[in-house]
């Protein structure tokens, strides 16, 4: 059952951290992470461990293993040839054109990886889909490999979806709720699953490793993210009711979360969910249901996405309405651009859409995020779906390295990411530097709104009706 060499195709948010932890826990296994991007590989190999992605404690894990049994390379052919087990951890974005546009997953990178494996592999291989993929993706990989199998080669394809939360990926890898492995219900399929399970058993109890058929594994990944996204959309729908009635969504969330049948996780109202998985996986599930002629089921899950979009539009409208129904040429500071704290990832970040709606109203945005680079912010805002006029972004957006500079001379600030440092700023100093009346919009419910009001701020908090001078 033992594996001596592992190859991972894709050095991104999934492949890099996952294989770094595997290398740290399996010192007798050589792990090589490969990628076509020389720039990305150079970052993984940087002498000062300035890694291409930010995750708490990830650099420490890489330091422990890099150059010993963990390697990062662009030599994909050699890594595939030498490996017993190959992870496919490439990007699977949502299609932007053609059949399934806006919902179906684009599997071109998965297909390219499978064809490369088939072309250069020598001997028997276990191929593991680690990327987030639609149901039956493993079957497509198997068909490509089988159709191009050379003499002396045999392939088994497994599904091993990741359940990582960005910002806590290393902790999630070290202490997962479960590891899911799906494969064919044959003797060779079972043997392949046991090989992969042997890797995880180095640090994960055997009872926490679930073996299923391939379809169940793939669908479980989509279903898990869909259920989590549904909870966020559900509490965000209640936040709108709270703002209209005088209830506080935090109190409502606590009350219903104490019910053991419901639980307290993912019941925190906010601007909505973002990141690389939730929206993509729910849309993937919608597309699957439509393809299976289940329109009512598709419509049910589509509403989770619709509510998430509504929450962002609703909050942006509140900003405009509070600023006397116009933000044209007004300076507004955006605090946070990452989709959540403790990561530099901006994919589907709520900040992008808040900026989009405010730019459409002519607002001048002053953006600060402690981990997201200027180039990344501008790339997101210049995407054709956000703004198709680069000169408009150049005119309306400035990126700041210091939060106090970003807030100086503004009419309002908007908290879009729940970075802990935002709680400790000197808001008295900030208030004095802003135009009056000074507005504070807390889209993450992290600030001391009572203190802000005492300082003189006009405060709006998501999920709570405005409270002024002791009355609503």
PLY file of the C-alpha trace (Angstrom):
ply
format ascii 1.0
element vertex 472
property float x
property float y
property float z
element edge 471
property int vertex1
property int vertex2
end_header
0.00 0.00 0.00
2.96 2.31 0.41
3.61 5.33 -1.81
7.15 6.65 -2.21
6.68 9.57 -4.60
3.80 12.02 -5.01
3.36 14.61 -7.76
0.88 17.48 -7.59
-0.03 19.32 -10.79
-0.97 22.86 -9.75
0.81 25.03 -7.17
-2.15 27.17 -6.16
-4.37 27.51 -3.10
-5.14 23.78 -2.97
-2.03 22.04 -4.26
0.59 24.09 -2.43
-0.75 23.88 1.14
-2.13 20.32 0.78
1.15 18.86 -0.43
3.22 20.87 2.02
1.28 19.30 4.90
1.55 15.84 3.31
5.32 16.27 3.06
5.55 17.40 6.69
3.56 14.40 7.93
5.06 11.79 5.58
8.84 12.30 5.74
9.49 9.04 3.88
7.44 10.27 0.87
8.96 12.61 -1.73
6.43 15.27 -2.75
6.92 17.40 -5.87
4.53 20.25 -6.69
4.69 21.33 -10.32
3.21 24.23 -12.25
3.58 25.84 -15.68
4.10 29.25 -14.09
7.80 29.87 -13.46
6.89 32.97 -11.45
4.69 30.96 -9.09
7.29 28.22 -8.63
9.98 30.83 -7.99
7.79 32.28 -5.24
7.39 28.87 -3.59
11.19 28.51 -3.76
11.95 32.06 -2.56
14.83 32.24 -0.04
12.82 34.48 2.29
9.72 32.27 2.03
7.67 35.02 0.44
5.14 32.47 -0.80
2.66 33.18 -3.62
-0.28 32.76 -1.25
-0.78 33.96 2.30
-1.97 31.43 4.85
-1.21 31.51 8.58
1.59 29.02 9.48
2.07 27.87 5.86
5.59 29.29 5.61
6.60 27.36 8.74
5.40 24.09 7.19
7.25 24.79 3.94
10.45 25.70 5.83
10.35 22.35 7.61
10.26 20.27 4.42
11.43 22.24 1.39
14.60 20.80 -0.09
14.23 17.61 1.98
11.15 15.80 0.76
9.17 18.77 -0.61
10.09 20.29 -3.97
8.56 22.88 -6.29
9.36 22.65 -10.00
8.28 23.41 -13.55
9.61 20.02 -14.74
6.17 18.47 -14.99
7.22 15.54 -17.18
9.83 14.18 -14.76
7.53 14.56 -11.77
4.74 12.63 -13.50
7.07 9.86 -14.68
8.55 9.30 -11.22
5.37 9.55 -9.14
3.27 6.66 -7.86
0.39 9.00 -7.06
-0.55 12.17 -8.95
-2.82 14.91 -7.61
-4.58 17.18 -10.12
-5.03 20.54 -8.36
-5.54 22.92 -11.25
-8.03 25.76 -11.56
-11.64 24.96 -12.51
-13.26 28.37 -13.12
-16.86 28.93 -14.08
-17.36 29.14 -17.85
-17.60 32.68 -19.19
-18.97 31.77 -22.62
-20.68 28.98 -24.51
-22.93 26.22 -23.20
-23.37 26.55 -19.45
-21.95 30.08 -19.36
-22.01 31.52 -15.85
-22.77 28.19 -14.17
-20.89 25.19 -15.54
-17.27 24.53 -14.60
-14.62 25.02 -17.27
-12.61 21.79 -17.26
-10.01 22.72 -19.87
-7.18 22.68 -17.31
-8.34 19.33 -15.91
-8.42 17.89 -19.43
-4.98 19.31 -20.25
-3.54 17.76 -17.08
-5.10 14.38 -17.87
-3.76 14.41 -21.43
-0.29 15.33 -20.20
-0.35 12.44 -17.71
-1.45 10.03 -20.44
1.25 11.31 -22.78
4.28 11.08 -20.49
3.40 8.57 -17.74
5.45 5.40 -17.37
4.06 2.48 -15.38
0.97 2.29 -13.21
-0.38 5.50 -11.64
-3.06 6.53 -9.19
-4.50 9.84 -10.42
-6.40 11.89 -7.84
-8.72 14.78 -8.70
-8.18 17.31 -5.93
-9.66 20.33 -7.70
-13.29 21.28 -7.17
-15.02 19.58 -10.10
-18.54 18.74 -11.26
-19.97 15.28 -10.85
-18.55 12.80 -13.42
-15.28 14.68 -13.86
-13.36 11.62 -12.65
-15.13 9.60 -15.31
-13.97 12.09 -17.96
-10.39 11.88 -16.69
-10.55 8.06 -16.76
-11.83 8.07 -20.35
-8.99 10.34 -21.49
-6.39 8.19 -19.73
-7.89 4.90 -20.96
-8.14 6.12 -24.56
-4.48 7.12 -24.52
-2.98 4.36 -22.40
0.40 3.11 -23.54
1.53 -0.48 -23.15
2.68 -1.16 -19.61
0.57 1.63 -18.07
-2.58 1.36 -16.01
-4.49 4.18 -14.32
-6.90 4.37 -11.41
-8.71 7.67 -10.95
-9.86 8.78 -7.48
-11.86 11.73 -6.18
-10.37 13.39 -3.08
-12.08 16.78 -2.69
-10.62 19.38 -0.36
-12.68 21.00 2.37
-10.34 23.86 3.23
-11.36 27.27 4.49
-8.95 29.94 3.34
-7.36 31.70 6.27
-7.28 28.43 8.22
-6.14 26.02 5.50
-3.14 24.61 7.38
-5.20 23.98 10.51
-7.94 22.39 8.38
-5.37 20.09 6.74
-3.84 19.09 10.05
-7.16 18.53 11.83
-9.86 17.82 9.21
-13.40 16.81 10.12
-13.05 14.07 7.53
-11.08 13.02 4.48
-13.21 11.84 1.59
-11.88 9.39 -1.00
-14.02 8.17 -3.88
-13.11 5.44 -6.33
-14.36 2.57 -8.44
-15.91 -0.36 -6.60
-13.43 -2.85 -8.08
-10.45 -4.64 -6.58
-8.01 -2.25 -8.30
-10.14 0.75 -7.39
-10.24 -0.34 -3.76
-6.47 -0.87 -3.75
-5.96 2.66 -5.13
-8.19 4.13 -2.42
-6.22 2.27 0.24
-2.99 3.71 -1.17
-4.25 7.25 -0.82
-5.74 6.48 2.59
-2.28 5.26 3.70
-0.93 8.77 3.09
-3.57 10.40 5.29
-3.34 7.76 8.01
0.05 9.19 8.96
-1.81 11.84 10.97
-5.55 11.32 10.60
-7.51 8.59 12.47
-8.70 5.86 10.13
-12.31 6.40 11.25
-12.14 9.96 9.86
-11.25 8.72 6.36
-14.42 8.00 4.40
-14.31 5.74 1.35
-17.18 6.09 -1.15
-17.88 5.60 -4.81
-16.65 8.35 -7.12
-20.01 9.98 -7.75
-20.79 10.24 -4.05
-17.42 11.84 -3.36
-17.81 14.44 -6.11
-21.40 15.29 -5.19
-20.53 15.49 -1.47
-18.10 18.31 -2.19
-20.70 20.33 -4.08
-23.40 19.56 -1.52
-21.21 20.53 1.46
-20.39 23.95 0.01
-23.99 24.45 -1.13
-25.29 23.77 2.39
-22.77 26.18 3.94
-23.56 28.87 1.38
-27.27 28.31 2.02
-26.79 29.05 5.75
-25.01 32.31 4.96
-27.73 33.40 2.55
-30.38 32.39 5.08
-28.99 34.54 7.90
-28.36 37.40 5.47
-32.02 37.30 4.46
-32.91 37.62 8.16
-30.50 40.57 8.49
-32.69 42.55 6.09
-35.73 41.80 8.25
-33.79 42.89 11.34
-32.90 46.24 9.81
-36.56 46.83 8.97
-37.94 45.88 12.39
-35.39 46.80 15.06
-34.24 43.26 15.82
-30.48 42.63 15.97
-29.30 39.83 13.70
-26.50 38.90 16.13
-29.06 38.25 18.85
-31.30 36.31 16.46
-28.33 34.28 15.24
-27.29 33.44 18.79
-30.83 32.45 19.75
-31.34 30.06 16.84
-27.73 28.82 16.96
-28.19 27.46 20.49
-30.66 24.96 19.05
-28.53 21.82 18.68
-30.49 20.85 15.59
-29.28 24.04 13.88
-25.91 24.88 15.45
-24.07 28.19 15.46
-21.66 27.84 12.55
-22.06 30.00 9.41
-24.81 32.11 10.97
-22.96 35.43 11.01
-24.56 38.11 8.85
-22.24 39.91 6.48
-21.95 41.30 2.97
-22.23 37.75 1.66
-19.95 34.86 0.84
-17.03 35.01 -1.56
-13.94 32.98 -2.38
-13.17 30.39 -5.00
-15.65 27.67 -4.03
-19.06 28.63 -2.66
-20.50 30.48 -5.64
-18.77 28.24 -8.17
-19.97 25.03 -6.50
-23.56 26.19 -6.02
-23.72 27.29 -9.66
-22.24 23.95 -10.63
-24.99 22.22 -8.68
-27.61 24.40 -10.39
-26.23 23.45 -13.80
-26.16 19.76 -12.87
-29.79 19.85 -11.76
-30.82 21.57 -14.99
-28.94 18.97 -17.01
-30.71 16.21 -15.07
-34.10 17.84 -15.83
-34.69 18.88 -12.22
-35.71 22.54 -12.71
-37.32 22.94 -9.27
-34.13 21.79 -7.56
-32.06 24.09 -9.78
-34.30 27.05 -8.90
-33.99 26.26 -5.18
-30.18 26.42 -5.20
-30.13 29.38 -7.59
-31.94 31.35 -4.89
-28.91 30.93 -2.61
-26.84 32.80 -5.21
-29.56 35.36 -5.81
-29.77 36.17 -2.09
-25.99 36.56 -1.92
-26.08 39.04 -4.81
-29.03 40.88 -3.26
-27.17 41.36 0.04
-24.29 43.16 -1.67
-26.59 45.34 -3.79
-28.71 46.14 -0.72
-25.73 47.30 1.32
-24.37 49.43 -1.52
-27.81 51.04 -1.87
-27.83 51.79 1.86
-24.50 53.60 1.50
-25.87 55.76 -1.31
-29.13 56.48 0.52
-27.39 57.47 3.75
-25.04 59.81 1.92
-28.04 61.98 0.94
-28.85 59.81 -2.07
-25.72 60.70 -4.02
-22.09 59.62 -3.83
-20.93 61.27 -7.04
-17.42 62.71 -6.50
-17.57 61.80 -2.80
-14.54 60.11 -1.25
-15.33 56.73 0.30
-12.71 54.54 1.99
-12.96 50.78 1.45
-11.38 48.85 4.32
-10.55 45.36 3.13
-10.51 43.85 -0.34
-9.80 40.16 0.37
-12.92 38.02 0.53
-12.15 37.16 4.18
-9.47 37.85 6.77
-6.16 35.96 6.90
-5.94 35.51 3.16
-4.88 37.57 0.17
-7.45 35.88 -2.06
-9.88 38.27 -3.76
-11.89 35.82 -5.86
-15.61 36.72 -5.72
-14.90 39.10 -2.84
-17.87 41.19 -1.72
-15.55 44.21 -1.86
-15.34 43.91 -5.63
-19.08 44.30 -6.03
-19.44 47.03 -3.42
-16.76 48.94 -5.38
-18.53 48.19 -8.65
-21.87 49.60 -7.45
-20.26 52.67 -5.91
-18.18 53.37 -9.04
-21.35 53.18 -11.10
-22.67 55.99 -8.88
-19.51 58.05 -9.47
-17.92 57.61 -6.03
-14.18 58.09 -5.58
-12.81 55.06 -3.78
-9.77 54.95 -1.51
-8.95 51.29 -0.92
-6.81 49.68 1.76
-6.13 46.01 2.46
-3.22 44.73 4.59
-2.48 41.72 2.35
-3.84 42.34 -1.15
-1.42 43.94 -3.60
-2.33 47.01 -5.66
-2.02 45.10 -8.94
-4.49 42.46 -7.76
-7.08 45.06 -6.73
-6.82 46.89 -10.05
-7.02 43.64 -12.00
-10.27 42.72 -10.25
-11.84 46.15 -10.75
-10.80 46.28 -14.40
-12.45 42.95 -15.19
-15.03 43.47 -17.98
-17.82 42.20 -15.73
-16.97 44.89 -13.16
-15.91 47.86 -15.26
-15.18 47.81 -18.98
-13.60 51.28 -18.97
-10.06 51.24 -17.51
-9.93 55.03 -17.56
-12.90 55.11 -15.18
-11.11 52.89 -12.66
-7.99 55.04 -13.00
-10.07 58.16 -12.37
-12.12 56.88 -9.42
-9.82 54.47 -7.54
-6.67 55.00 -5.49
-4.92 52.24 -3.53
-3.33 53.08 -0.18
-0.66 51.34 1.89
-1.65 53.17 5.07
-5.23 53.02 6.42
-5.12 56.49 7.93
-4.11 57.96 4.56
-7.01 56.09 2.94
-9.48 57.51 5.48
-8.27 61.10 5.46
-10.69 63.52 3.84
-13.40 60.92 3.18
-17.15 61.25 3.60
-17.49 57.63 4.73
-15.67 54.36 5.24
-16.95 50.86 4.55
-15.64 47.75 6.32
-15.74 44.99 3.70
-13.31 42.45 5.22
-13.18 41.39 8.87
-9.46 41.99 9.40
-8.76 42.04 13.15
-6.57 45.14 12.87
-9.58 47.22 11.84
-10.91 46.89 15.40
-7.87 48.56 16.95
-7.59 51.71 14.83
-7.69 55.15 16.47
-11.19 56.11 15.39
-11.04 59.43 17.22
-8.11 60.38 14.98
-9.95 59.02 11.97
-13.12 60.97 12.80
-11.16 64.21 13.06
-9.59 63.59 9.64
-12.89 62.95 7.83
-15.48 65.31 6.36
-18.62 65.84 8.42
-21.04 64.28 8.90
-18.70 61.27 8.95
-20.33 57.94 8.10
-19.20 54.44 9.12
-20.66 51.39 7.35
-19.78 48.10 9.01
-20.47 45.27 6.60
-18.81 42.69 8.86
-20.14 43.64 12.31
-16.66 43.89 13.85
-16.57 47.49 15.12
-17.72 48.97 18.44
-20.62 50.92 16.96
-21.61 52.53 20.27
-18.12 53.99 20.66
-18.18 55.20 17.07
-21.49 56.99 17.69
-20.11 58.63 20.81
-17.21 59.94 18.73
-19.72 61.51 16.34
-19.95 58.96 13.51
-23.21 58.23 11.74
-23.07 54.42 11.95
-24.78 51.77 9.84
-24.27 48.11 10.77
-25.54 45.23 8.70
-28.41 43.40 10.39
-29.30 46.19 12.84
-31.64 49.13 12.47
-30.01 52.55 12.78
-29.97 53.74 16.40
-29.76 57.48 16.96
-29.99 59.31 20.31
-31.60 56.40 22.09
-34.33 55.77 19.51
-34.66 53.97 16.21
0 1
1 2
2 3
3 4
4 5
5 6
6 7
7 8
8 9
9 10
10 11
11 12
12 13
13 14
14 15
15 16
16 17
17 18
18 19
19 20
20 21
21 22
22 23
23 24
24 25
25 26
26 27
27 28
28 29
29 30
30 31
31 32
32 33
33 34
34 35
35 36
36 37
37 38
38 39
39 40
40 41
41 42
42 43
43 44
44 45
45 46
46 47
47 48
48 49
49 50
50 51
51 52
52 53
53 54
54 55
55 56
56 57
57 58
58 59
59 60
60 61
61 62
62 63
63 64
64 65
65 66
66 67
67 68
68 69
69 70
70 71
71 72
72 73
73 74
74 75
75 76
76 77
77 78
78 79
79 80
80 81
81 82
82 83
83 84
84 85
85 86
86 87
87 88
88 89
89 90
90 91
91 92
92 93
93 94
94 95
95 96
96 97
97 98
98 99
99 100
100 101
101 102
102 103
103 104
104 105
105 106
106 107
107 108
108 109
109 110
110 111
111 112
112 113
113 114
114 115
115 116
116 117
117 118
118 119
119 120
120 121
121 122
122 123
123 124
124 125
125 126
126 127
127 128
128 129
129 130
130 131
131 132
132 133
133 134
134 135
135 136
136 137
137 138
138 139
139 140
140 141
141 142
142 143
143 144
144 145
145 146
146 147
147 148
148 149
149 150
150 151
151 152
152 153
153 154
154 155
155 156
156 157
157 158
158 159
159 160
160 161
161 162
162 163
163 164
164 165
165 166
166 167
167 168
168 169
169 170
170 171
171 172
172 173
173 174
174 175
175 176
176 177
177 178
178 179
179 180
180 181
181 182
182 183
183 184
184 185
185 186
186 187
187 188
188 189
189 190
190 191
191 192
192 193
193 194
194 195
195 196
196 197
197 198
198 199
199 200
200 201
201 202
202 203
203 204
204 205
205 206
206 207
207 208
208 209
209 210
210 211
211 212
212 213
213 214
214 215
215 216
216 217
217 218
218 219
219 220
220 221
221 222
222 223
223 224
224 225
225 226
226 227
227 228
228 229
229 230
230 231
231 232
232 233
233 234
234 235
235 236
236 237
237 238
238 239
239 240
240 241
241 242
242 243
243 244
244 245
245 246
246 247
247 248
248 249
249 250
250 251
251 252
252 253
253 254
254 255
255 256
256 257
257 258
258 259
259 260
260 261
261 262
262 263
263 264
264 265
265 266
266 267
267 268
268 269
269 270
270 271
271 272
272 273
273 274
274 275
275 276
276 277
277 278
278 279
279 280
280 281
281 282
282 283
283 284
284 285
285 286
286 287
287 288
288 289
289 290
290 291
291 292
292 293
293 294
294 295
295 296
296 297
297 298
298 299
299 300
300 301
301 302
302 303
303 304
304 305
305 306
306 307
307 308
308 309
309 310
310 311
311 312
312 313
313 314
314 315
315 316
316 317
317 318
318 319
319 320
320 321
321 322
322 323
323 324
324 325
325 326
326 327
327 328
328 329
329 330
330 331
331 332
332 333
333 334
334 335
335 336
336 337
337 338
338 339
339 340
340 341
341 342
342 343
343 344
344 345
345 346
346 347
347 348
348 349
349 350
350 351
351 352
352 353
353 354
354 355
355 356
356 357
357 358
358 359
359 360
360 361
361 362
362 363
363 364
364 365
365 366
366 367
367 368
368 369
369 370
370 371
371 372
372 373
373 374
374 375
375 376
376 377
377 378
378 379
379 380
380 381
381 382
382 383
383 384
384 385
385 386
386 387
387 388
388 389
389 390
390 391
391 392
392 393
393 394
394 395
395 396
396 397
397 398
398 399
399 400
400 401
401 402
402 403
403 404
404 405
405 406
406 407
407 408
408 409
409 410
410 411
411 412
412 413
413 414
414 415
415 416
416 417
417 418
418 419
419 420
420 421
421 422
422 423
423 424
424 425
425 426
426 427
427 428
428 429
429 430
430 431
431 432
432 433
433 434
434 435
435 436
436 437
437 438
438 439
439 440
440 441
441 442
442 443
443 444
444 445
445 446
446 447
447 448
448 449
449 450
450 451
451 452
452 453
453 454
454 455
455 456
456 457
457 458
458 459
459 460
460 461
461 462
462 463
463 464
464 465
465 466
466 467
467 468
468 469
469 470
470 471
